[in-house]
C-alpha cells in the first residue's frame, strides 16, 4: 500500500533546463447542435479519451436525463493525415446499474471518462467515469467503473471532507470534473473548484487504488488553480480535465468563464515531485504544505468555446503526438460541439503518456 500512496508524490521532476512543450492547432471539426448520434441528441460532451490499442474513443455527455438517458459513447474519430475528418459514434452506452436497470435517478451529472485497458472482460477494456452528483440535494460525487455494455461494476466514494455541508465539502456543480489514469488500476480525480474549507487557491488531487472498490482515496496533493485572466474581468476559473503523463506529470486544463458568456481555456504542465501528501488535512486554507507546480504551455483563449475534455490522439504523420480537445455546448441551440486537434512539439519528452497497463 505504501507504494500506491507514494505514486504521485515521489516521482521525478522536470529536468533542469528543459524546453517547454508547445501546442499548435492543426484541425477542427464542429458538430451542429441539432445533430443526433444513433437517436440521441449531441451535446454536453464533457469528457473524451482514446485507446490506441483498442483504436476506440470514449465520450461522455453531462446530460442529466433532460435530452436522453445518462450516457457515454464509443466512437471512431477519424483522421486523414493531421486533419480531423469525421466523428462516427459506433455505440451509445446508456449507463446501467449492475442489475441492468438504467441510471435514471435524479442527480447524475457525468463529467469525465477514461478507458481502463484491462482485458479481463471478454477482451474489452472497461470505462472509468465520474459524476458530480448534486451536493445541494445530498447526492454525492462518485466514480464508477463500467464494462463497455455500460453496466456498473464498481464504485468509489468521495472522502468525508468532500461531503457537502454549510461550511465544508464540495460546492454544487463544482465537484469531480477530472479523472486521470496514472498506472494499472490507479486513478487520480480532482474537483473543478476548491472545497469550501480549503479557501480559493488549491484543489486536491485524490489517488484511488481501483483494486479496492467502495473505498476512499489513498493519497492526495494540492494543485494551485487559477487565477482568472484579467481579460475576463470578474469571472470564475476551474479545473475541467486532467491527463496523466510519465514521471508524475499531468496536463491540466483550466477553463475560465464570466456572465458575459466569455471563455478562456488554458493548458498547464503539472509537476508533482516533492508535493506534500495532504490527505489527512482537514483544511488547506492557511496550512503549511508543498503544492504541485504548474507551467502554462497553451493559452487557447476563447477559440474552443467551453472546452472541457482533453486526451491524446493518434501519432501524426510527422511522428509528433496529437492532443484532442472537445467542448461542452451545454445543449444550447446553435452552439456546435468543437473537436480540435493539436500537434505537440516536445523536444525534451515532457508530454509522454503514462503506461496505463503498468503498476507503478
TIVO-725695 format. One record per residue (C-alpha): residue number from 0; x, y, z. Coordinates in nm, 3 decimals. Example, Ala and Ser with C-alpha at 12.3 -4.5 7.8 and 13.67 -1.06 7.14 Angstrom:
% TIVO-725695
NUSE;0;1.230;-0.450;0.780 .
NUSE;1;1.367;-0.106;0.714 .
***
This chain:
% TIVO-725695
NUSE;0;0.000;0.000;0.000 .
NUSE;1;0.289;0.237;0.069 .
NUSE;2;0.397;0.219;-0.296 .
NUSE;3;0.045;0.308;-0.409 .
NUSE;4;0.028;0.604;-0.171 .
NUSE;5;0.357;0.740;-0.296 .
NUSE;6;0.282;0.703;-0.666 .
NUSE;7;0.216;1.072;-0.733 .
NUSE;8;0.435;1.200;-0.453 .
NUSE;9;0.783;1.066;-0.522 .
NUSE;10;0.833;1.058;-0.898 .
NUSE;11;1.091;1.251;-1.099 .
NUSE;12;1.057;1.622;-1.165 .
NUSE;13;1.124;1.832;-1.470 .
NUSE;14;1.483;1.803;-1.599 .
NUSE;15;1.695;2.112;-1.536 .
NUSE;16;1.690;2.348;-1.834 .
NUSE;17;1.416;2.152;-2.014 .
NUSE;18;1.241;2.323;-2.304 .
NUSE;19;0.869;2.358;-2.250 .
NUSE;20;0.636;2.177;-2.493 .
NUSE;21;0.413;2.375;-2.728 .
NUSE;22;0.079;2.309;-2.898 .
NUSE;23;-0.026;2.407;-3.250 .
NUSE;24;-0.383;2.371;-3.374 .
NUSE;25;-0.384;2.161;-3.691 .
NUSE;26;-0.752;2.082;-3.742 .
NUSE;27;-1.101;2.117;-3.604 .
NUSE;28;-1.441;1.966;-3.668 .
NUSE;29;-1.770;2.117;-3.549 .
NUSE;30;-2.081;1.906;-3.483 .
NUSE;31;-2.404;2.111;-3.518 .
NUSE;32;-2.627;2.141;-3.212 .
NUSE;33;-2.920;1.979;-3.396 .
NUSE;34;-2.717;1.670;-3.490 .
NUSE;35;-2.800;1.329;-3.344 .
NUSE;36;-2.590;1.020;-3.275 .
NUSE;37;-2.777;0.691;-3.306 .
NUSE;38;-3.102;0.854;-3.197 .
NUSE;39;-2.957;1.066;-2.916 .
NUSE;40;-2.909;1.441;-2.920 .
NUSE;41;-2.548;1.558;-2.946 .
NUSE;42;-2.442;1.789;-2.667 .
NUSE;43;-2.292;1.831;-2.324 .
NUSE;44;-1.974;1.642;-2.419 .
NUSE;45;-1.760;1.693;-2.110 .
NUSE;46;-1.508;1.409;-2.136 .
NUSE;47;-1.307;1.231;-2.406 .
NUSE;48;-1.049;0.952;-2.419 .
NUSE;49;-0.871;0.734;-2.675 .
NUSE;50;-0.714;0.388;-2.653 .
NUSE;51;-0.467;0.340;-2.942 .
NUSE;52;-0.451;-0.038;-2.897 .
NUSE;53;-0.829;-0.077;-2.899 .
NUSE;54;-0.850;0.203;-3.161 .
NUSE;55;-1.164;0.334;-2.997 .
NUSE;56;-1.263;0.667;-2.848 .
NUSE;57;-1.491;0.721;-2.549 .
NUSE;58;-1.706;1.031;-2.497 .
NUSE;59;-1.939;1.121;-2.211 .
NUSE;60;-2.232;1.363;-2.204 .
NUSE;61;-2.330;1.557;-1.894 .
NUSE;62;-2.695;1.525;-1.992 .
NUSE;63;-2.885;1.487;-1.665 .
NUSE;64;-3.165;1.294;-1.833 .
NUSE;65;-3.321;1.600;-1.995 .
NUSE;66;-3.226;1.513;-2.355 .
NUSE;67;-3.190;1.136;-2.326 .
NUSE;68;-3.051;0.878;-2.085 .
NUSE;69;-2.740;0.925;-1.873 .
NUSE;70;-2.493;0.806;-2.134 .
NUSE;71;-2.148;0.766;-2.280 .
NUSE;72;-2.048;0.688;-2.636 .
NUSE;73;-1.791;0.475;-2.813 .
NUSE;74;-1.672;0.645;-3.130 .
NUSE;75;-1.438;0.638;-3.426 .
NUSE;76;-1.284;0.985;-3.460 .
NUSE;77;-1.123;0.975;-3.800 .
NUSE;78;-0.808;1.150;-3.920 .
NUSE;79;-0.670;1.190;-4.269 .
NUSE;80;-0.310;1.292;-4.215 .
NUSE;81;-0.332;1.554;-3.942 .
NUSE;82;-0.686;1.656;-4.035 .
NUSE;83;-0.999;1.558;-3.842 .
NUSE;84;-1.249;1.429;-4.098 .
NUSE;85;-1.534;1.263;-3.910 .
NUSE;86;-1.674;1.171;-3.570 .
NUSE;87;-1.865;0.845;-3.610 .
NUSE;88;-2.039;0.713;-3.300 .
NUSE;89;-2.037;0.334;-3.302 .
NUSE;90;-2.228;0.268;-2.980 .
NUSE;91;-2.446;0.457;-2.735 .
NUSE;92;-2.392;0.343;-2.376 .
NUSE;93;-2.693;0.424;-2.155 .
NUSE;94;-2.548;0.383;-1.806 .
NUSE;95;-2.699;0.099;-1.602 .
NUSE;96;-2.678;-0.041;-1.252 .
NUSE;97;-2.542;-0.393;-1.202 .
NUSE;98;-2.897;-0.528;-1.233 .
NUSE;99;-2.925;-0.380;-1.582 .
NUSE;100;-3.165;-0.106;-1.467 .
NUSE;101;-3.098;0.233;-1.625 .
NUSE;102;-2.943;0.502;-1.407 .
NUSE;103;-3.246;0.729;-1.418 .
NUSE;104;-3.233;0.869;-1.065 .
NUSE;105;-3.217;1.246;-1.031 .
NUSE;106;-2.870;1.380;-0.952 .
NUSE;107;-2.638;1.224;-1.211 .
NUSE;108;-2.403;1.474;-1.376 .
NUSE;109;-2.132;1.288;-1.575 .
NUSE;110;-1.819;1.498;-1.628 .
NUSE;111;-1.517;1.276;-1.703 .
NUSE;112;-1.435;0.944;-1.867 .
NUSE;113;-1.122;0.733;-1.915 .
NUSE;114;-1.058;0.394;-2.075 .
NUSE;115;-0.907;0.129;-1.847 .
NUSE;116;-0.703;-0.112;-2.061 .
NUSE;117;-0.789;-0.430;-1.873 .
NUSE;118;-0.854;-0.744;-2.073 .
NUSE;119;-1.036;-0.941;-1.806 .
NUSE;120;-1.382;-0.880;-1.950 .
NUSE;121;-1.410;-1.072;-2.277 .
NUSE;122;-1.104;-0.894;-2.416 .
NUSE;123;-1.250;-0.544;-2.391 .
NUSE;124;-1.133;-0.253;-2.177 .
NUSE;125;-1.358;-0.103;-1.913 .
NUSE;126;-1.460;0.260;-1.861 .
NUSE;127;-1.399;0.477;-1.557 .
NUSE;128;-1.630;0.777;-1.529 .
NUSE;129;-1.726;1.032;-1.268 .
NUSE;130;-2.048;1.211;-1.179 .
NUSE;131;-2.051;1.543;-0.995 .
NUSE;132;-2.375;1.442;-0.828 .
NUSE;133;-2.596;1.711;-0.677 .
NUSE;134;-2.449;1.822;-0.343 .
NUSE;135;-2.732;2.066;-0.277 .
NUSE;136;-2.972;1.769;-0.278 .
NUSE;137;-2.748;1.528;-0.090 .
NUSE;138;-2.637;1.330;-0.398 .
NUSE;139;-2.262;1.255;-0.357 .
NUSE;140;-1.995;1.292;-0.621 .
NUSE;141;-1.899;0.938;-0.726 .
NUSE;142;-1.664;0.749;-0.958 .
NUSE;143;-1.788;0.440;-1.141 .
NUSE;144;-1.632;0.158;-1.341 .
NUSE;145;-1.849;0.005;-1.612 .
NUSE;146;-1.798;-0.255;-1.876 .
NUSE;147;-1.848;-0.146;-2.236 .
NUSE;148;-2.201;-0.277;-2.211 .
NUSE;149;-2.245;0.023;-1.975 .
NUSE;150;-2.331;-0.189;-1.670 .
NUSE;151;-2.191;-0.059;-1.342 .
NUSE;152;-1.930;-0.287;-1.190 .
NUSE;153;-1.766;-0.092;-0.906 .
NUSE;154;-1.797;0.240;-0.724 .
NUSE;155;-1.553;0.461;-0.530 .
NUSE;156;-1.661;0.701;-0.260 .
NUSE;157;-1.563;1.062;-0.212 .
NUSE;158;-1.389;1.115;0.125 .
NUSE;159;-1.560;1.264;0.427 .
NUSE;160;-1.401;1.604;0.358 .
NUSE;161;-1.588;1.619;0.025 .
NUSE;162;-1.934;1.554;0.166 .
NUSE;163;-2.131;1.876;0.149 .
NUSE;164;-2.244;2.081;0.445 .
NUSE;165;-2.288;2.452;0.502 .
NUSE;166;-1.917;2.519;0.565 .
NUSE;167;-1.739;2.212;0.432 .
NUSE;168;-1.731;1.983;0.132 .
NUSE;169;-1.774;2.022;-0.241 .
NUSE;170;-1.966;2.308;-0.398 .
NUSE;171;-2.274;2.242;-0.606 .
NUSE;172;-2.187;2.189;-0.975 .
NUSE;173;-1.815;2.230;-0.888 .
NUSE;174;-1.738;1.873;-0.782 .
NUSE;175;-1.539;1.594;-0.951 .
NUSE;176;-1.465;1.709;-1.306 .
NUSE;177;-1.141;1.524;-1.390 .
NUSE;178;-1.021;1.163;-1.394 .
NUSE;179;-0.669;1.054;-1.492 .
NUSE;180;-0.527;0.700;-1.511 .
NUSE;181;-0.175;0.702;-1.364 .
NUSE;182;-0.098;0.329;-1.382 .
NUSE;183;-0.260;-0.012;-1.385 .
NUSE;184;-0.569;0.017;-1.163 .
NUSE;185;-0.460;0.356;-1.024 .
NUSE;186;-0.653;0.678;-1.083 .
NUSE;187;-0.639;1.044;-0.981 .
NUSE;188;-0.956;1.253;-0.958 .
NUSE;189;-0.999;1.625;-0.895 .
NUSE;190;-1.284;1.867;-0.839 .
NUSE;191;-1.348;2.173;-1.054 .
NUSE;192;-1.306;2.419;-0.767 .
NUSE;193;-1.160;2.403;-0.415 .
NUSE;194;-1.358;2.255;-0.127 .
NUSE;195;-1.541;2.509;0.086 .
NUSE;196;-1.298;2.462;0.377 .
NUSE;197;-0.987;2.486;0.155 .
NUSE;198;-1.014;2.853;0.059 .
NUSE;199;-0.995;2.967;-0.303 .
NUSE;200;-0.647;2.869;-0.422 .
NUSE;201;-0.597;2.490;-0.404 .
NUSE;202;-0.775;2.185;-0.544 .
NUSE;203;-0.697;1.835;-0.415 .
NUSE;204;-0.576;1.560;-0.649 .
NUSE;205;-0.702;1.233;-0.494 .
NUSE;206;-0.534;0.900;-0.573 .
NUSE;207;-0.753;0.587;-0.574 .
NUSE;208;-0.649;0.223;-0.583 .
NUSE;209;-0.905;0.074;-0.820 .
NUSE;210;-0.843;-0.279;-0.691 .
NUSE;211;-1.024;-0.180;-0.369 .
NUSE;212;-1.372;-0.054;-0.465 .
NUSE;213;-1.608;0.112;-0.220 .
NUSE;214;-1.306;0.272;-0.053 .
NUSE;215;-1.176;0.623;-0.009 .
NUSE;216;-0.853;0.763;-0.164 .
NUSE;217;-0.506;0.658;-0.051 .
NUSE;218;-0.318;0.986;-0.116 .
NUSE;219;-0.375;1.350;-0.210 .
NUSE;220;-0.175;1.652;-0.321 .
NUSE;221;-0.271;2.018;-0.363 .
NUSE;222;-0.291;2.189;-0.703 .
NUSE;223;-0.299;2.570;-0.743 .
NUSE;224;-0.597;2.657;-0.965 .
NUSE;225;-0.639;2.995;-1.136 .
NUSE;226;-0.625;3.287;-1.121 .
NUSE;227;-0.888;3.409;-1.367 .
NUSE;228;-0.725;3.603;-1.655 .
NUSE;229;-0.754;3.982;-1.621 .
NUSE;230;-0.909;3.998;-1.968 .
NUSE;231;-1.215;3.815;-1.832 .
NUSE;232;-1.289;4.080;-1.571 .
NUSE;233;-1.500;3.933;-1.293 .
NUSE;234;-1.514;3.561;-1.363 .
NUSE;235;-1.467;3.208;-1.239 .
NUSE;236;-1.189;2.955;-1.304 .
NUSE;237;-1.191;2.580;-1.252 .
NUSE;238;-1.004;2.262;-1.343 .
NUSE;239;-1.203;2.077;-1.610 .
NUSE;240;-0.971;1.792;-1.712 .
NUSE;241;-0.654;1.613;-1.612 .
NUSE;242;-0.438;1.393;-1.836 .
NUSE;243;-0.167;1.170;-1.685 .
NUSE;244;0.190;1.177;-1.821 .
NUSE;245;0.505;0.983;-1.737 .
NUSE;246;0.718;1.068;-1.433 .
NUSE;247;0.435;1.204;-1.219 .
NUSE;248;0.340;1.484;-1.458 .
NUSE;249;-0.004;1.586;-1.579 .
NUSE;250;-0.164;1.814;-1.833 .
NUSE;251;-0.426;2.023;-1.654 .
NUSE;252;-0.700;2.202;-1.848 .
NUSE;253;-0.838;2.511;-1.675 .
NUSE;254;-1.149;2.686;-1.803 .
NUSE;255;-1.249;3.040;-1.706 .
NUSE;256;-1.587;3.197;-1.777 .
NUSE;257;-1.792;3.503;-1.692 .
NUSE;258;-2.155;3.609;-1.705 .
NUSE;259;-2.094;3.787;-2.038 .
NUSE;260;-2.054;3.445;-2.199 .
NUSE;261;-1.676;3.465;-2.245 .
NUSE;262;-1.450;3.161;-2.205 .
NUSE;263;-1.075;3.123;-2.168 .
NUSE;264;-0.914;2.778;-2.181 .
NUSE;265;-0.554;2.720;-2.074 .
NUSE;266;-0.342;2.405;-2.058 .
NUSE;267;-0.070;2.365;-1.795 .
NUSE;268;0.214;2.117;-1.747 .
NUSE;269;0.196;1.999;-1.384 .
NUSE;270;0.489;1.863;-1.180 .
NUSE;271;0.404;1.667;-0.864 .
NUSE;272;0.753;1.567;-0.744 .
NUSE;273;0.805;1.679;-0.385 .
NUSE;274;0.441;1.771;-0.324 .
NUSE;275;0.308;1.710;0.027 .
NUSE;276;0.051;1.438;0.090 .
NUSE;277;-0.245;1.644;0.218 .
NUSE;278;-0.492;1.356;0.250 .
NUSE;279;-0.520;1.391;0.628 .
NUSE;280;-0.554;1.771;0.632 .
NUSE;281;-0.899;1.895;0.730 .
NUSE;282;-0.838;2.229;0.555 .
NUSE;283;-0.576;2.364;0.316 .
NUSE;284;-0.655;2.727;0.396 .
NUSE;285;-0.352;2.870;0.575 .
NUSE;286;-0.188;2.527;0.610 .
NUSE;287;0.183;2.457;0.559 .
NUSE;288;0.244;2.223;0.265 .
NUSE;289;0.423;2.200;-0.070 .
NUSE;290;0.179;2.202;-0.364 .
NUSE;291;0.223;2.073;-0.717 .
NUSE;292;0.380;2.319;-0.961 .
NUSE;293;0.232;2.425;-1.293 .
NUSE;294;0.364;2.594;-1.608 .
NUSE;295;0.140;2.740;-1.878 .
NUSE;296;0.206;2.576;-2.216 .
NUSE;297;-0.101;2.686;-2.415 .
NUSE;298;-0.347;2.973;-2.378 .
NUSE;299;-0.631;2.885;-2.615 .
NUSE;300;-0.837;3.188;-2.519 .
NUSE;301;-1.194;3.166;-2.649 .
NUSE;302;-1.101;2.965;-2.960 .
NUSE;303;-1.256;2.641;-2.831 .
NUSE;304;-1.566;2.778;-2.659 .
NUSE;305;-1.650;2.588;-2.341 .
NUSE;306;-1.358;2.344;-2.373 .
NUSE;307;-1.382;2.062;-2.118 .
NUSE;308;-1.226;1.731;-2.230 .
NUSE;309;-0.866;1.653;-2.334 .
NUSE;310;-0.691;1.334;-2.440 .
NUSE;311;-0.406;1.207;-2.653 .
NUSE;312;-0.498;1.131;-3.013 .
NUSE;313;-0.309;0.928;-3.273 .
NUSE;314;0.054;0.991;-3.362 .
NUSE;315;0.058;1.231;-3.659 .
NUSE;316;0.232;1.159;-3.993 .
NUSE;317;0.533;1.372;-3.889 .
NUSE;318;0.581;1.149;-3.583 .
NUSE;319;0.461;1.406;-3.331 .
NUSE;320;0.192;1.333;-3.077 .
NUSE;321;-0.152;1.486;-3.101 .
NUSE;322;-0.398;1.608;-2.841 .
NUSE;323;-0.772;1.635;-2.899 .
NUSE;324;-0.991;1.876;-2.706 .
NUSE;325;-1.372;1.868;-2.701 .
NUSE;326;-1.616;2.139;-2.595 .
NUSE;327;-1.938;2.118;-2.396 .
NUSE;328;-2.208;2.320;-2.574 .
NUSE;329;-2.450;2.284;-2.279 .
NUSE;330;-2.716;2.182;-2.535 .
NUSE;331;-2.750;2.545;-2.645 .
NUSE;332;-2.931;2.578;-2.982 .
NUSE;333;-2.689;2.698;-3.248 .
NUSE;334;-2.380;2.624;-3.037 .
NUSE;335;-2.172;2.347;-3.201 .
NUSE;336;-1.961;2.085;-3.027 .
NUSE;337;-1.597;2.154;-3.116 .
NUSE;338;-1.341;1.878;-3.170 .
NUSE;339;-0.997;2.040;-3.201 .
NUSE;340;-0.669;1.859;-3.279 .
NUSE;341;-0.329;1.993;-3.172 .
NUSE;342;0.022;1.894;-3.272 .
NUSE;343;0.257;1.864;-2.974 .
NUSE;344;0.613;1.991;-3.010 .
NUSE;345;0.800;1.836;-2.719 .
NUSE;346;1.180;1.835;-2.763 .
NUSE;347;1.256;1.714;-2.410 .
NUSE;348;0.986;1.446;-2.385 .
NUSE;349;0.786;1.609;-2.106 .
NUSE;350;0.446;1.522;-2.259 .
NUSE;351;0.465;1.144;-2.286 .
NUSE;352;0.152;0.943;-2.197 .
NUSE;353;0.172;0.723;-1.891 .
NUSE;354;0.161;0.345;-1.942 .
NUSE;355;-0.184;0.258;-1.809 .
NUSE;356;-0.101;-0.113;-1.813 .
NUSE;357;0.191;-0.085;-1.575 .
NUSE;358;0.152;-0.098;-1.199 .
NUSE;359;0.374;0.174;-1.055 .
***
